[in-house]
Amino acid sequence: MVGVAAFVMALAQVPTRARRVLELAGESLDPNARGGPDPVLAQELLCDALVFAAADSTAPATDDVGESRVEAAIARLTASGALSRAAGSTERAKEILTGLTATPPPADMPALELFVRQVVDATEGHDKTRRAARRRPWMYAGLIVLVVGALGAFEAARFPWRSYAFKASSAEAGFVAQGRLSQLQSYNLLFHTTTEDGPWVEIDLFETRTVSRIILRQRADCCKDRGLPMIVEVAGEDKAWVEVGERTVAFDKWDLRFTKPHEARWVRIRSTATTILHLSDIQIR
Amino acid sequence: MKARIKSLLVRVRPWLPGWPYFVFAIVFATSRMIYRGELGVRFDPSPLFYFIQWVDPWFFENDFVRSILYLHHQAPLPNFVVGAAWLALGPVDSITFLDGMFLAFGATLGFAMIAALERLGVNRLFALVVACAFVATPEFVIYECWLFYHVPIAALMCCSLVALLYFYRRGTFRAALLFFSLLALIALVRNIYGVLWMVVAAAVLLIAPPIASQPGVRIRRTILKALIVPVLLVYANNLKTSLLIGRGFGDALIWTNMVTKIWGELPVAERERLVEEGLVSDAVNHEPYSDPDSVPLLAVEVAETGVPLLDVKKTATGRSNTHSLEHLMVADRYYKPDGKYLLKNYPIAYANAVRWAITDWYMSSPTRDIVLPRFANYKRLGRLDTKLNKLAGLRPTGQILAVMILVPLALAYGVYRLVRTRARLASERSSVVAIAFLLLTILYAGLGTTLVSYGDFSRYRFDVDPFYVILLVLLATQVARFFVRLTKRAFARLRRVAPAR
């Protein structure tokens, strides 16, 4: 609403003479202008814009006789502080303004146009353009956050199981027993139990979900027979386990597809032998 | 000798302003002579006889006007033009006419691209080189010789950009009307572009309007006035489908596409279960627009309407009529509820299909198409096309590395041009609006196809490929100018440090 109100206000605002001339200068710099861009004309018009901006400023006119009207305008704008407000310092402003009298006009005339616009803003008592320039890094940061956030949300939607939590029966030295299915530990493993009787890992889906497929990947570099015989179970809120798959032979990838999907809150993978249990990936779809 | 050259230059001077166009015309003609003469490329009208986008010529000959009027899933203009040519010139000469028309569209695209780039501040020579390179690629030639709407759309897109810039130069009602009329023309050639796209484009113009041609003219009012007739024309086309057919425009296509899109992502066991349990119909196992005679399940009793296009299931040539009401009813009875069910219950599968569309197929060459490899022109130019694609980093999956880098780069640069501080300057007004139009159209075309369709995404991208090229050329120009300024500054500093002796 505020934006709309500001837009309507901007429409209703009567432009000052300096701003009108600035518009004309911009038009003559536009590559799309009739007859192509005219930097010399733009230079003249930017000088005029400065003169009109000085006339609008609150500083008194200088009495120096003999100086050109542009120099007089610059002196008056310097006195009013508009130049230093627009450029950061009077020296920097004067350095930029050398472009106004340069022959031929500088290649980057839009930079000069931008500066004169900031001066006109300053004489009108606001600094919209400078504020926009200050906002720019934030805008870029916001855009990056938006894109990264959107990609993150998209990834989360694509791989919801990556946020599920697991808890293993034990942890080998250097490993932790609890975590998320997105976090890999040493040897690219999700978890690594010690040698024990019937090691297990339990995955919490946080709420009852429809599970139609479970994919398990074994450690890639070695030890593919560990954890066998392996059993996969699912359970609802009551933790009444139902076996949905058993494996007795070593595997790289075990893809369990259920013709009839299960409603499950928990998934458990366990071994019935005295062994080590480790997996590099668990996908619950 | 010197005097002779001088006098020659004086005589030639009036022609010099248009030299890039002249050179482009020569390059275009030469390239076409090589492609057609040496490489044997010919205009291929065969899609007319079996693509769902075209009405069978039998209908042109027997019920032309009503056949165009009752089209319900394709935009009317291409069929109208082809049908009119068919009736006026006969089967042989109409194909020659279409060949010439497609060549003209190819040339127009190049001319418009040069004009647009020049108006956006790009060096004329650079603009010329880019336009020549773009239209001389085998991929462009394959499309130019294919009776399909892509080259006309790409050419009209470039023309609409030139018209937009013309409007920002003149600020007149006529210029605005020209721009919106071109948008309407595009919408009547290709059905994904429509009222929404035109209205959003108008909104962009309303936010940053040009300076009026005369004092006292309200430019925003001019824009709205110019929008009315073209937008109503496009809306009327949609409305007539609802009134005459009783269904919305494109209803038959949306849900068949949606079902195919999601179905491909589901595991086989899951698909079997869904059909066995009757959660979706068996229609999902058949290609959309399958011949109802060969798939009895897809046969639906439809009352005769008296309009051959809607009633005839097979033409005299034996071709299945995909514009018949029966196909619409099949989509309505089976694919629509199935599509809604799948979309509701398998949003992740849908998201995966969209992700794949954007990151995989969209990032490929437009020649990566389901049916294109069957065509003679592709067989003639396919090897050359593949060689060029390999140079650009063709992957085994079909994606092209250069496209994967340049597409996001072009979009990011476009956004940068819209949000940078200089975007507020009067000198940037027309460039900013033009870039906003480019981005809007790219996003609209990209989302409109990847969200709904189930394949050929790089072919759909072909329509807006000139816009990607324009954005990249603007980026290259800006980078080049930056380095030129940097070098000049460094030399100036050096001169100051070591004054001339």
Contacts between the chains, C-beta under 8 A, distances in Angstrom:
chain1	res1	chain2	res2	distance
A	22	B	426	6.8
A	23	B	211	7.2
A	23	B	426	4.7
A	24	B	426	7.9
A	25	B	426	7.2
A	25	B	427	7.7
A	26	B	425	5.4
A	26	B	426	2.3
A	26	B	427	4.1
A	26	B	428	7.6
A	26	B	429	7.2
A	27	B	211	6.6
A	27	B	426	5.8
A	27	B	427	7.3
A	29	B	426	7.8
A	29	B	427	3.7
A	30	B	426	7.3
A	30	B	427	4.9
A	30	B	428	7.6
A	30	B	429	6.9
A	30	B	430	5.7
A	30	B	431	7.5
A	31	B	118	7.5
A	31	B	119	6.1
A	31	B	120	6.2
A	31	B	121	3.4
A	31	B	431	7.3
A	32	B	119	4.5
A	32	B	120	7.2
A	32	B	165	5.1
A	32	B	168	5.8
A	32	B	169	5.4
A	32	B	430	4.1
A	32	B	431	7.1
A	32	B	434	8.0
A	33	B	169	6.7
A	34	B	169	5.7
A	34	B	170	8.0
A	37	B	121	7.5
A	37	B	427	7.9
A	42	B	427	7.7
A	107	B	481	7.2
A	107	B	484	7.4
A	107	B	485	6.0
A	107	B	488	7.6
A	108	B	485	6.3
A	109	B	427	7.7
A	110	B	422	5.8
A	110	B	425	6.0
A	110	B	427	5.5
A	110	B	428	7.1
A	113	B	425	5.4
A	113	B	426	7.6
A	113	B	427	5.7
A	114	B	421	6.7
A	114	B	422	5.9
A	114	B	425	6.0
A	117	B	424	7.5
A	117	B	425	6.6
A	129	B	421	6.5
A	129	B	424	6.2
A	132	B	421	5.3
A	132	B	424	6.4
A	133	B	421	4.4
A	136	B	419	7.0
A	136	B	420	6.7
A	136	B	421	5.9
A	139	B	419	5.4
A	140	B	419	7.5
A	143	B	415	6.9
A	143	B	419	7.5
A	154	B	351	7.1
A	154	B	355	7.0
A	157	B	347	7.7
A	157	B	348	6.4
A	157	B	351	5.4
A	158	B	348	6.7
A	158	B	351	6.1
A	158	B	352	6.3
A	158	B	355	6.7
A	160	B	348	7.3
A	212	B	267	7.3
A	212	B	270	6.0
A	213	B	267	6.4
A	257	B	267	5.8
A	257	B	269	4.9
A	257	B	270	7.7
A	258	B	269	7.6
A	259	B	269	5.2
A	259	B	272	7.5
A	259	B	273	5.6
A	260	B	273	7.1
